[in-house]
Amino acid sequence: MVGLVAMLVVVPAAAVLLVARLSQPRAVSQPIGPHSQPAARTPSRPYLVPRELPPAPRGFVGRLRELEWLADSVAARAAKGTTAIAIYGAPGIGKSALSITFAHHVADRFPDGQLYVHLWKASRDSIDGLRAYVIRALAQPGEEVPGNEQDRERRYRELTRDKAALILLDDVPASLDLGALRPGGHKSVLIVTCRDDPGRPDVPARELGPLSEREAFDLLRAVMGSRRVEREEKQLGELAGVCDGHPQALRVVVTAVAQRTDWTVDRITERARSLPLVTPADGAPPVRHEQAFDAVYVMLTSDEQKALRALRIFAPLVPFSPRELAAALRVDDARGGRLAASLADAGLLELLTSGSGTPTCRARDIVVRYAAYRARAENDPEPGVLLARVKRLSRQKPPAAGEYDMDLLLKKYGTFKRASEAVRGALAAAREKQDVSWEAAACIALAELNCDLGHLTAAEDHANRALTLGEAGGHARPLRCLARIEHRRHRFDAALEHVREAMRIAVAGEDRAEQVRILGEQAFVLALRDAPGDRKEAAEVIETGDRLLRDLGTEGERLRAEFGWRKGNVAFYARDYRAALSALDEAKRQAAQHGQPWFGAWIDQTRARVALRTEAFEPGARHASEGLKSFTALHHRFGAAHCYYRLGEIYLAEGRAAEAGTALRQALESFRNCGDRWIEGGVALRLAAAYRLKGMKGEAVRLQHAAFLSYRRLDGWGRTTRNAARALLRTVFTRRSRTRRSRRTTITTKRA
């Protein structure tokens, strides 16, 4: 009664208060700070005003004197007749951050637009292009850019005289004539950043130096928090001294210190000061900013330090691939990619993605300079040696399509992991060279590798990509791969469609080896579907494959193990276990003879399955263990999970619940990571049975329920799955009814 009264009184009152709160007008506040962008005035033109400034840098601190100087220069441009101002300083000292932050502060004073152009390594010819760029941005819609240089200069002067626009040119080279780009009137302003003093009386310039001690501590507080800065003020002050007030180096190192608790500030400072130095040939002291990244350098591993020093051979801000870094270091592509990612995590590289989808890297000028300085200090090889390695990579020729056969890849690289890494590196190289045929061959190889590893989505993407890129005559392999993907998803009709189309292409191209593989896949799919007439058709397909394999002679030797494995699976699903064992034993002998451990492992897994059906538990456990050993050596987690599954089934059939539970849990975890929902559900049901043997009924019901829900989301779930679901529902409802009867009995007893 108390709860009912509270509901009738409190809920309506709360509703009234909520309506009143929502009906009140909300105050909209404009954020104020160095990163806020003031609301621009209503544009004076009836079309889009160019607003091209990059986002204001986060965590910008200090530089108050420079900001005041810029503000005074812009405010006094009409009185002094100066429409261009410059900020200059060493690379990476913070010129871009300062100018962009200031431009956002004064953007509302230039309602006709704010333009931004980065001009690294520009030439005198860039002046005419810059004028054309500004004319397109500020002119009326539909107005053409004048064709000759004199008319273009005149129109540029007119627009920058009549319009209030801000033009920010970042990293301007010394060769650029700033006088030719000065606005035509005081309404507009040109702000430039450069490395050296432009030396022009009509362009006021101010040098930007290192952060002061106070500004450095402001940056430390912004990154690390005030408490730690106050607690370690002395140590952090020494660290800031090692970085020489360089904002980029200081930000990188304090970010690393904040994230890496295993490094103390004292240790970093001590290690940085013990690094070898390079004295210029004339005996002058080393350039101070060249040592700014020493504190970052000492926190890298030896391999990462070597990779950082190799950056000296790449041009600043010009993208290069991790493969080129790997070639310079003489390591494999995967390791080169990991080293590039580590340097990017340390803030020393930028990771980008090119238009072809391949990863690329880019280093700032200050980092490239530091890499060259540190390489001289460490007595590294001359840059020409590293450049020669990279040039050899650029001359690399694409391998023949036959070299991407999965059997040959595994023979060459030994494990699925190494083979996949090699093919991914080849795919990146093909995209860099824009070689479509090479990319298609690499895609189908990755599709087959991923399909065998259980990564069906990735395999499907690569196979479809191969179909898009490759010629029609080479579509048989990707279609066969798609058929295997569909049969793994139990979409047998779709798999057969792919198989028939693949066979048509293989016959037209007279590719008899591919025809044998396609026939093996077709028989396997028919045996799995098991519709009326499928068993007879599967047997006929196997006979056709046997005849074609005999006709191939020595050319088909490598195919005998794979086709024998398919033949054994077809006999297994036909419940002809004697024929299945005969075919699998012969396939195992062929795999051992031709050095094909991958096929041998799958054959062992299938032999264990046949042994389970014939209740030959000891040989079955031995076969499963042999397959598990082979799959582990091949770094094939999906195949190893299949072997754990067979071991668990054998232990379960023998009544060894504890061992069955251990093996099935291992299999279930691997299948969850691989993403094969069909077999994941089957393993969950077997594990539930093991839990029931151990008396863990609650855990068993939970697993059965999860398997039921997983199956319901799949396409084409069959009769076996429906029967398992019905058994599950009977179990769940029986348990619930018992619980309800127990509760009713308890309530009746209490009332009595």
Secondary structure, 3 states (H helix, E strand, C coil): CHHHHHHHHHHHHHHHHHHHHHHCCCCCCCCCCCCCCCCCCCCCCCCCCCECCCCCCCCCCCCHHHHHHHHHHHHCHHHHCCCEEEEECCCCCCHHHHHHHHHHHCHHHCCCCEEEEECCCCCCCHHHHHHHHHHHHHCCCCCCCCCCHHHHHHHHHHHHHHCCCEEEEEEECCCCCHHHHCCCCCCCEEEEEECCCCCCCCCCEEECCCCCHHHHHHHHHHHHCHHHHHHCHHHHHHHHHHCCCCHHHHHHHHHHHHHCCCCCHHHHHHHHHCCCCCCCCCCCCCCHHHHCCHHHHCCCCHHHHHHHHHHHHCCCCCCECHHHHHHHHCCCHHHHHHHHHHHHHCCCCEEEECCCCCEEEECCHHHHHHHHHHHHHCCCCCHHHHHHHHHHHHCCCCCCHHHHCHHHHHHHHCCHHHHHHHHHHHHHHHHHHCCHHHHHHHHHHHHHHHHHCCCHHHHHHHHHHHHHHCCHHHCHHHHHHHHHHHHHCCCHHHHHHHHHHHHHHHHHCCCHHHHHHHHHHHHHHHHHHCCCCHHHHHHHHHHHHHHHHHHHHHHHHHHHHHHHHHHHHHHHHCCCHHHHHHHHHHHHHHHHHCCCHHHHHHHHHHHHHHHHHCCCHHHHHHHHHHHHHHHHHCCCHHHHHHHHHHHHHHHHHCCCHHHHHHHHHHHHHHHHHHCCHHHHHHHHHHHHHHHHHCCCHHHHHHHHHHHHHHHHCCCCCCHHHHHHHHHHHHHHHHHHHHHHHHHHHHHHHHHC
